[in-house]
Amino acid sequence: MCHITIKGLNVSYGNQHVLKNVSLEIPHNKITVIIGPSGCGKTTLLKSLNRLLELQDGVKISGSVYMDGESVYDPKVDVTELRKKMGLLSQRPYPLPMSVYDNVAYGPRIHGQRKKQILNEIVEKNLKAAGLWEEVKDRLKTPAASLSIGQQQRLCLARCLAVSPEVILCDEPTSALDPFSAQKIEETLSQLKTEYSIVVVTHNLRRARRLADYVGFIFLGELIEHGEKKDIFENPKDERTRRYISGESYL
């Protein structure tokens, strides 16, 4: 069962055609990993899903993106609500300039939650979900900037989860982290897929093999092929995919 359906998606920055007629289905409660070399359009695809591309000048978008059967580009769509449903974990962590506690409570407060007991429960629940609670439970009032980079990334994940998204979008979420912190994020995402649909962009093939249930390969703006992880990594249909995952030159 698919959660997000992309049909004929094209994205251009000025005269640069970045995504070319991409069609893809993102399944429910699985980790879909988008692989491909740097600059091939992976992040553009990710940000097209929750309309973050609209924040950039000179972007042209055509085609369709549906979530649960409804077009995300319908003019009547509440973009703020859409981005609440599809949280984004960036390549580098960007904690808010406030305490650990207030980072996680920020979203629920924005959406009207004021009860201290409920906020306490939300903070604890989502720090636990992000695998961070035991490390920070005694310093919730300390500045988020005092945490290590790996802890900050898990804090940003907890902040994302605190507004109850349906989908988690991850843009190279471990590339700036040390191996231990990267492993923590991977383990957390693997656990979270029982409750969320997760889309991860990476050019790290070992990470893709570990995380993915479903894989899409993008090259020069085109979705070359997509399918179950085993099919893509063990029996790719396209020669360009085979060359990329084997480490050969794909030019």
C-alpha positions as CSV (number, residue, x, y, z in Angstrom):
1,M,0.0,0.0,0.0
2,C,1.5,3.4,-1.0
3,H,1.5,6.4,1.2
4,I,2.8,9.0,-1.3
5,T,2.4,8.8,-5.1
6,I,4.6,10.9,-7.4
7,K,3.5,11.2,-11.1
8,G,5.4,12.8,-13.9
9,L,7.2,15.2,-11.5
10,N,9.5,17.8,-13.2
11,V,11.5,20.4,-11.4
12,S,13.6,23.2,-12.9
13,Y,15.8,25.9,-11.4
14,G,15.8,28.6,-14.0
15,N,17.1,26.8,-17.2
16,Q,18.4,23.8,-15.3
17,H,16.1,20.8,-15.5
18,V,16.8,19.0,-12.3
19,L,14.1,16.3,-12.1
20,K,12.8,14.8,-15.3
21,N,9.4,13.1,-15.3
22,V,9.8,11.2,-12.1
23,S,7.1,8.7,-11.1
24,L,7.4,6.8,-7.8
25,E,5.3,5.3,-5.1
26,I,6.4,5.5,-1.5
27,P,5.0,2.6,0.6
28,H,3.4,2.8,4.0
29,N,5.5,2.0,7.1
30,K,8.7,1.2,5.3
31,I,12.0,2.9,4.7
32,T,12.4,4.1,1.1
33,V,16.0,5.0,0.3
34,I,16.7,7.2,-2.7
35,I,20.3,6.6,-3.9
36,G,22.4,8.2,-6.6
37,P,25.5,10.3,-7.0
38,S,25.8,13.9,-5.6
39,G,23.9,16.5,-7.6
40,C,21.5,14.1,-9.3
41,G,18.3,15.5,-7.8
42,K,17.8,13.4,-4.7
43,T,17.4,16.3,-2.3
44,T,15.2,18.2,-4.8
45,L,12.9,15.1,-4.9
46,L,12.7,15.0,-1.1
47,K,11.9,18.7,-0.8
48,S,9.3,18.5,-3.5
49,L,7.2,16.2,-1.3
50,N,6.4,18.8,1.4
51,R,6.7,21.8,-0.9
52,L,9.9,23.2,0.7
53,L,11.1,23.9,-2.9
54,E,8.6,26.8,-2.9
55,L,10.9,28.7,-0.5
56,Q,13.5,29.0,-3.3
57,D,13.3,31.6,-6.1
58,G,13.0,30.6,-9.8
59,V,11.7,27.1,-9.2
60,K,9.3,25.6,-11.7
61,I,7.3,22.5,-10.7
62,S,5.0,20.4,-12.8
63,G,3.5,16.9,-12.3
64,S,1.7,15.6,-9.3
65,V,2.4,14.5,-5.7
66,Y,-0.4,12.7,-3.8
67,M,-0.4,11.9,-0.1
68,D,-3.2,9.5,0.9
69,G,-4.8,10.2,-2.4
70,E,-4.9,14.0,-2.0
71,S,-2.7,16.3,-4.1
72,V,-0.2,18.2,-2.0
73,Y,0.0,20.9,-4.7
74,D,-3.7,21.6,-4.6
75,P,-4.1,25.4,-4.0
76,K,-6.4,24.7,-1.1
77,V,-3.8,22.7,0.8
78,D,-2.6,24.2,4.1
79,V,1.2,24.1,3.6
80,T,1.9,24.5,7.3
81,E,-0.2,21.4,8.0
82,L,1.4,19.5,5.1
83,R,4.9,20.2,6.5
84,K,3.6,19.1,9.9
85,K,2.6,15.8,8.4
86,M,5.9,15.4,6.5
87,G,8.8,16.3,8.9
88,L,12.3,16.9,7.5
89,L,15.5,15.8,9.2
90,S,18.3,17.8,7.5
91,Q,21.9,16.9,6.7
92,R,23.2,18.9,9.6
93,P,21.3,19.4,12.8
94,Y,19.7,22.8,13.4
95,P,18.5,22.9,17.0
96,L,16.6,26.0,18.0
97,P,18.5,28.4,20.3
98,M,16.7,27.3,23.4
99,S,16.8,24.4,25.9
100,V,16.6,20.7,25.1
101,Y,13.1,20.6,26.6
102,D,11.9,23.6,24.7
103,N,13.2,22.3,21.4
104,V,10.9,19.3,21.6
105,A,8.0,21.2,23.1
106,Y,8.2,24.0,20.5
107,G,6.0,22.4,17.8
108,P,3.2,21.3,20.2
109,R,3.2,24.8,21.7
110,I,2.9,26.4,18.3
111,H,-0.1,24.1,17.6
112,G,-1.8,25.2,20.8
113,Q,-0.7,22.8,23.5
114,R,-0.1,24.7,26.8
115,K,-0.7,22.0,29.5
116,K,2.6,21.4,31.3
117,Q,1.9,17.8,32.1
118,I,1.0,17.0,28.5
119,L,4.1,18.8,27.3
120,N,6.3,16.8,29.8
121,E,4.8,13.6,28.4
122,I,5.4,14.7,24.8
123,V,9.0,15.6,25.5
124,E,9.8,12.4,27.3
125,K,8.0,10.2,24.8
126,N,9.7,11.7,21.8
127,L,13.2,11.9,23.3
128,K,12.8,8.2,24.1
129,A,11.6,7.5,20.5
130,A,14.7,9.3,19.2
131,G,17.0,7.3,21.5
132,L,18.1,10.3,23.5
133,W,16.2,10.4,26.7
134,E,18.7,8.5,28.9
135,E,21.5,10.9,27.8
136,V,19.6,14.1,28.5
137,K,16.9,13.5,31.1
138,D,19.0,15.2,33.7
139,R,19.8,18.3,31.6
140,L,16.5,19.1,29.9
141,K,17.0,22.8,30.7
142,T,20.5,23.1,29.3
143,P,21.0,24.8,25.9
144,A,20.5,22.4,23.0
145,A,23.7,23.8,21.5
146,S,25.7,22.2,24.4
147,L,24.9,18.7,23.0
148,S,27.2,16.8,20.7
149,I,26.4,17.0,17.0
150,G,25.1,13.4,17.1
151,Q,22.9,14.3,20.1
152,Q,21.7,17.4,18.3
153,Q,20.6,15.4,15.3
154,R,18.6,13.0,17.5
155,L,17.1,16.1,19.3
156,C,16.0,17.4,15.9
157,L,14.4,14.0,15.2
158,A,12.6,14.2,18.5
159,R,11.4,17.7,17.6
160,C,10.1,16.4,14.3
161,L,8.3,13.5,16.0
162,A,6.7,15.8,18.6
163,V,4.1,17.2,16.1
164,S,3.0,13.7,15.2
165,P,4.0,13.5,11.5
166,E,2.9,10.7,9.2
167,V,6.1,10.8,7.1
168,I,9.7,11.5,8.0
169,L,11.9,12.9,5.3
170,C,15.7,12.4,5.9
171,D,18.2,14.3,3.8
172,E,21.6,12.5,4.3
173,P,20.8,12.5,8.1
174,T,24.0,10.8,9.2
175,S,26.6,12.2,6.8
176,A,27.8,14.9,9.3
177,L,28.0,12.4,12.2
178,D,30.6,10.2,13.8
179,P,30.1,6.4,13.3
180,F,28.6,5.9,16.7
181,S,26.0,8.7,16.3
182,A,25.3,7.5,12.7
183,Q,24.5,4.0,14.0
184,K,22.2,5.4,16.6
185,I,20.2,7.4,14.0
186,E,20.0,4.3,11.7
187,E,18.8,2.1,14.6
188,T,16.2,4.7,15.6
189,L,14.9,5.0,12.0
190,S,14.6,1.2,11.7
191,Q,12.5,1.1,14.9
192,L,10.3,4.1,13.8
193,K,9.2,2.6,10.5
194,T,6.5,0.6,12.4
195,E,4.7,3.9,13.0
196,Y,5.9,6.2,10.2
197,S,6.7,6.1,6.5
198,I,10.3,7.1,6.1
199,V,12.1,8.5,3.0
200,V,15.9,8.7,3.2
201,V,18.3,10.3,0.7
202,T,21.8,9.0,0.7
203,H,24.8,8.3,-1.6
204,N,26.2,5.9,1.0
205,L,25.4,2.5,-0.5
206,R,26.3,0.5,2.7
207,R,23.9,2.7,4.6
208,A,21.2,2.1,2.0
209,R,21.7,-1.6,2.2
210,R,21.3,-1.5,6.0
211,L,18.3,0.8,6.1
212,A,16.2,0.2,3.0
213,D,13.1,-1.8,2.4
214,Y,12.5,-0.1,-0.9
215,V,15.0,1.7,-3.2
216,G,14.9,4.2,-5.9
217,F,18.0,5.1,-8.1
218,I,18.2,8.6,-9.5
219,F,20.8,9.5,-12.1
220,L,21.0,12.9,-13.8
221,G,17.5,13.8,-12.7
222,E,15.9,10.6,-14.0
223,L,14.5,7.8,-11.8
224,I,16.3,4.9,-13.5
225,E,14.6,2.2,-11.6
226,H,13.0,1.4,-8.3
227,G,11.9,-1.7,-6.3
228,E,12.5,-3.9,-3.3
229,K,16.0,-3.6,-1.9
230,K,16.9,-7.2,-2.8
231,D,15.9,-6.6,-6.4
232,I,17.8,-3.4,-6.8
233,F,21.0,-4.5,-5.2
234,E,21.1,-8.1,-6.3
235,N,19.3,-8.0,-9.7
236,P,19.2,-4.5,-11.1
237,K,17.5,-4.3,-14.5
238,D,19.3,-1.2,-15.8
239,E,23.0,-1.3,-16.6
240,R,23.5,2.2,-15.0
241,T,22.1,0.9,-11.7
242,R,24.4,-2.1,-11.9
243,R,27.4,0.1,-12.5
244,Y,26.5,2.5,-9.7
245,I,25.9,-0.1,-7.0
246,S,29.1,-2.0,-8.0
247,G,31.2,1.1,-7.8
248,E,32.1,1.1,-11.5
249,S,32.1,4.2,-13.6
250,Y,28.5,4.9,-14.6
251,L,29.3,7.5,-17.3
